[in-house]
């Protein structure tokens, strides 16, 4: 497993945890603190999810370069 793949998986898990925290803050959405927690939770979740896409894109590009360089030799 490559380093990007491990970091992508860890960040994905963090994104899920933060999203669950944000969703659980909706139970008491009438309080100001709960509203702030929900907004921050969802914002952080989308941010971490975008990082997962960046890591997966880097991993895909790296695999594509390796595949092309191997196939060009034959």
Buried (B, 14 or more C-beta within 10 A) or exposed (E): EEEBEEBBEEBBEBBEBBBEBBEEBEEEEEEEEBBEBBEBBBEBBEEBBEBBEEBBEBBEEEEEEEEEEEEEEE
